[in-house]
């Protein structure tokens, strides 16, 4: 039986919490922040929680991380 592999790209993008939620970092938060409002910038800082239907797929790709 072949070894099970983790999708490395998925492992870099998502983290699984102790309770099983799948967290991700918001996109477009690298630079060019001056023209955005402060509240928009702050929203981009905090991690997002993935919707359950997508989280199931991500957990399958991160089979044993």
Secondary structure, 3 states (H helix, E strand, C coil): CCCCCCCHHHHHHEEECCCCCEEECCCCCCCCCCCCCHHHHHHHHCCEECCHHHHHHHHHHCCCC
